[in-house]
Amino acid sequence: MSKRANQRRQVERHLAEAGQRLTRAREELAALDEQVAWFAEATEDARMRALVTESPADRRELSEVERHTLAINRSRADLVAHIERLRRLQDELLEELPAVEAADDEVQRNERVF
């Protein structure tokens, strides 16, 4: 097997792996979006209770729910950034394929000449 064929196979393998990782990350994002929505609703409910009752317990609950909401939103932002990195990796790998194919075609043409 030629060096170019190995390079192509390696790029294709990396592309498949990136695609699988991207699929898993998107599935995680869908689940995380549900959690984000739940926490947003929980925060609003806690905020309303804290305003109405003005009790220290309800204010503590609001504070706790807000911390969890911030954490889940940070997790979501990190996952979105990870997905973007995977997309860029896929794009880079897709750009590599024609270069490997062109180099392989050139080698094959040169082999026919000799």
CORRA-V723735 format. One record per helix or strand. SS is the DSSP state (H for helix, E for strand). FROM is the first residue (numbers start at 1). LEN is the number of residues. Records with the same first field share a line. If there is no record, write none. Layout:
SS = FROM-LEN  FROM-LEN
//
This chain:
H = 3-51  56-58
//
